[in-house]
Amino acid sequence: MKVKQLYTLFTVLIVAALVLAACQTAATETPTQPPAAEPTEVMEEPTEVMEEPTEVMEEPTEAMEEPTPMAEETQAVPVTGEVIFFSTQFNIVEEAAKFRTILQEGGFDFTGSEEGPLVDMITAGAQAGQGDLDVVGALHGTFPPLQDEMMNMIDIAEDLSADREFSETFLETGLLGTDDTLYYIPWMQATYIMAAHQDAMQYLPEGADVNALTWEQFGEWCQTLLDETGGPKCGLPHAGLFNRFLQGYLWPSYTGGMVSQFKSQAAADMLEWARDSLWPTIHPQSISYEFMQEPLQSGEVWVAFDHVARLIEALNAEPENYVTFPAPAGPEGRGFMPVIAGLGIPKNATNPEGAVALIDFLTQPETQSRILRELAFFPVVDGVDTTDLPEGVALEASAVEAQANSPDALPALLPIGLGERGMELNQIFRNAFDRSVINGEDITTVLEEEGANLQALMNETGAACWAPDPPSDGPCPVE
């Protein structure tokens, strides 16, 4: 009993300290316009934006545009009692001030937390039988270790869906591979999309729909641009977040998986196509591109793929000159990598009614619109007003929505369960592409060798499969 009481006391003291720190921050900080920055992606790396950005949402979340006043007031939700809300997102000073202002209009507040301490707090609270918080706001990868401590949100999602439409794709990710347990309600997202200069549109393959392209059509488009303009006009961020292009787009689109199908025949066929048909049409300076907004603005590249945070400057500067659209699809679907944040309720929450009211507030289209405008995270519900967004953000929003709602959408989540060894996964995918496509090594040999490295990584970390791979019992198998 003494141990349990000490554990409980220790947990309460942690919470009290965090709440006091949050209150002191709120009292002394005033909102300031954040510098143009890279977003939070996390998911298992720090806040990749939304990548490098927080390649967490992977560096801190940062607003892409100066906030503008809402044309319409966000609907407030009546709440009974205090709601204790901890979030791994919006922990940067400027972001926290903006988010706190949004929350206060609904009668709420929040405390920022890093992922590790938050997971420890929830786990300790569950073991002590003490409800320390009511709502958890975090990226998808934070929830798997908390499955035993989180409430099933299926009925709540059904109730909320009566007056808003959630993306089915993101609702499914909240199931964490189960059939009937929803561990979080989708909250917001970031991702990677395509952007093209208007001058490139006349060279689209005949009959191609830019919002429903295939990778083969993309290759044909790049070849036509090369032939008709006298130089390569398609670019990829090989020196930037290229690992996400491989893990979230090419491999899933062609194989239906990421880890499990890494060395499959479909993967070999994809690398052969990339070597023989795609890469020869890609601008040779791609090897040094980190952010595609710069070559787009200079006119060096007319068609590009990148994270939304790494395209926004070009789109904001000359929105009338660009078109944005979903990434192309392959034989297995339109692979794409959403950076998803969710809202969950611990089983021992002291104010579950208030927790539901907070989640209701944050997922209303009006609130989602304001978070998009001021904090540059994209909606997970339909019906969000984008008419008064900065033009570049509006361009991205349309592509993000079209990609997530594509009938063949195949979400590939950020790696889960690798911890600090996530960079090793990134390097294995890069090695497979570079050795096969750029260096011309034998594809089968490369896949066997890098596949062995990948299996060793899965075995040593014990990481189970994550979407789009099917759930595994134990380390994810590399087939």
Secondary structure, 3 states (H helix, E strand, C coil): CHHHHHHHHHHHHHHHHHHHHHHHHHHHCCCCCCCCCCCCECCCCCCCCCCCCCCCECCCCCCCCCCCCCCCCCCCCCCCCCCCEEECCCCCHHHHHHHHHHHHCCCCCCEECCHHHHHHHHHHHHHHCCCCCCEEEEEHHHCHHHHHHECCCHHHHHHHCCCCCECHHHHHHCCCCCCCCCCCEEEEEECEEEEEEHHHHHHCCCCCCHHHCEHHHHHHHHHHHHHHHCCCCEECCCCCCHHHHHHHHHHHHHHCCCCCCCCCHHHHHHHHHHHHHHHHHECHHHHHCCCCHHHHHHCCCCEEEEEHHHCHHHHHHCHHHEEEECCCEECCEEEECCEEEEEECECCCCCHHHHHHHHHHHCCHHHHHHHHHHHCCECCECCCCCCCCCHHHHHHHHHHHHHHCCCCEEECCCCCCCHHHHHHHHHHHHHHHHHHHHCCCCHHHHHHHHHHHHHHHHHHHCCCCCCCCCCCCCCCCCC
